[in-house]
């Protein structure tokens, strides 16, 4: 049984926006701007109209995929925990490092294998991502997918945490940063997997997620129409 159902959290990737770590007074003006933008886009789409979407064929692909992960040892994790403690970082960060070290020492593996899925409803393709792709990753999926209408469903079938771009990894090379940034940005991009007893992903994880789902979507297009339905090409 999947840990998470299909959840259309962000149709173009991660929906965490600027006010997500602000108080209500600071975040409200930004949320109003974002809400107005969504409404304007919806109104424009309704005015323009469009051509109907085909709802056949129906198909799906599901694969369990070994994720690209960087190796790590219990000693390295304990060292990170000690340095985070010196910085006065949030306790949950320190706890995750120490827990992961114990997990590895007990024979656990700092790897991740996640379920990737693509659902096809005619012209509509839903790319089900088992975690939270950063918005650039989701936009690349939408731009390159063979579907006429494309959606990216986050946290679908599992929660493998965040899938950033290589640029984000390079911007945040280490967990040891000024304490003013503790808990936002670098930790989520590089070490959030430890919160799920998984390794930190390699910096190519974003392109990896995109290419794997696109390959699956292209596979669903290798079909032919048939009077009695349709059959997958051999």
N, C-alpha and C positions, 0 to 999 in steps of 0.2 A: 504494500500500500504506500502511495506517495506521502511524503511528509507534508507537502503543500499542494493544494488543488491549483488548477489553472487560474491565475490571478492577473487580470489585466490592470496592472498597477501603473504602468507608464508606457503609452503606445509608441514612444520614441526613445525609451531608455529610462534611466533613473529619474524619479520625480522629485527627489530632494532638491529644494530650491534655496535661494539665499536666506529666506527668513526661517529655515527649519531649525536653526540654532539661536534664534533671537527671541526676546520676549514679545508679548502680544503687541505692545505699543510700537516697537521698532519694526516688527514684521508686517503689520497691517497695511501700510502704504504699498509695500512690495506685492503683497498678496492681491490687493485691489488692482494693481497694474497687470499682474498675471491673469487675473480673472477677466478683466476687460479685454485683454488680448485674445483669450479663448473664445469669449462671446463674439467678438468682432469676426474671428475666423469662422465660427459656426454660421453666423448670419451671412457672410459672404458665400459660403458653400451652399446654403439654402437658396440664395438668389441666383447663383450660377446654374444650379442643377447638375445634370450629368447624364451619362448613359447607364442603363441598368447593368448590374453585375450578374454573370452566370453563377448559378449555385451548384453546378455539376462540372466535373466529377467530384466525388467525395473521397478523400484519402488521407493518410497520416503516416508519419515515420517517427519511430522512437528508437533511440540508441543510447546505451550507457557508454560514456566517454571518459577516458582517463585524462585528467586535466594536467596542463604543464605546471609543475611546481618546482621551486628551488629547494635543495636539500637544507636541512637544519638539524642541529644536535641539541640535546638537553642542556649541555654546557652553554651554548650560545643563547638559548632561551633564558637561562638563569642570569646570564650576564646582562641581557636586555632588561630583565625585571629589576636588577639592581640599579641600573642606570636610570630607569624610569622612576624608581623610588627616590633617587637623588634629585631628580628634576621636580619632584612633587606632583607627578602625573596622577590621573584618576585611579583610584584603587582597582577598578575593574580591569584596567589594562595590565597592571602588575599581576593581578590574580590570574588572568588568562595566560600570561607567559609562564608563570610557575605551574599552573595546572597542566599546560601542554608539556612542560619538561617532565612532570611526573608521568604523564601519559606515555611519552616516548620511553622513559626508563622502565615502564611496565610492559613494554613490547608493542606499544601502539605505533601506527604508521602515519607520518605526516604527509599523506597523499589524499587526493580527492578523485572520486569517480562519480560523475553526475549524469542524470538522465536528460538528454536533449530531445526536443520534440518539435515537429512541424505539422500543423494541421492545414489541410487544404479543403476549402469549400468553394469549388469552382475558381472564380477569379480572386477569391479572398485567401490569403496565406497568413496564418498566425504562427509566428516564431516564438516558441515557448522556451524561455531562458531560465535555467535553474539557479537564479540568483539575480543580482541587480547590475545590469550593464550600465556603464556611464552613457550619457545621452549621445555622445559621438558614435559609440558602438551601435546603439539602436538606430541612429540615423543612417549609418552605413548599411545595416540590414535592410532598412526600408528603401534605400536608394538602389540596392543591388538585387533585391529579391525578384524572382520572375512573376510574382503576383501583380495584378492590376491594383488591388487594394491590399496593403500590408500592415499588419499590427505586430508589435513586440510585446509579449506578455512576460512580465517579470515575476520572479519568485514562483516559477511554475514547476511543479513536480518535486521540487527540493529547494533548499536555500543554501547555495554555495557562496553566499556573501557577494562582495563587490567584484566587478570585472572592469577595471579602469583601462585607459589607453596607455600605450608605452610612454607617451609624453608625461602623463601624471606620475608614473613610476620614476621617471628621471627627475621630475621636480621634487620628489620626496624620497631620496635615496636611503635615508636611515630613520630609525625610530627615535633617535636622540636628537631632539630639537628644542628650542626654547619652550618653557612650560606654558607660555601664553597660547601655544597652539595645541596643547595636549587635548586629545579627544576629538579633534576635528581635522580632516584632511589626510595627513600622512598615515595615521593609524588605520583609517578605513581603507585606504588604497593599498597598503602593503601588508598589513598584519591582521586584518579582520578575520581571515580564515581561521586563525587560532581560536577564535570564539566558538567555532564549530568543530574543534579538534581536527583541523586540517592545516595543511602547510600554507605558507605564503606563496601566492601564485608567481610564476615567472612574468616578466614584464611584457611578454607577447600574448598574455591571456585574452586581451580584448580582440585583437585580430584572429586569434585561435577560435574564439566563440563565434565570431562573425563567419569565418570561412566554413566551419563545421556545419552551421545551420544553413548556409547558402548551398552547400553541397547536398544536404538532405532535401532542400526545396527543389533543387534542379532534378534530383532523382524522382520526385513526384511528378515532374513534367514529362518524364519519359514514358508516356502512356498514349494509347490510341483509342479513338472512339469506336464503339461497336454497337450494332443494332440492339444487342441484348444487354448492353451496359458498356463497360470498357474493361480492358485487360492490360496489365502491366507488360511492357516489352520484356522478353527474355534476354 
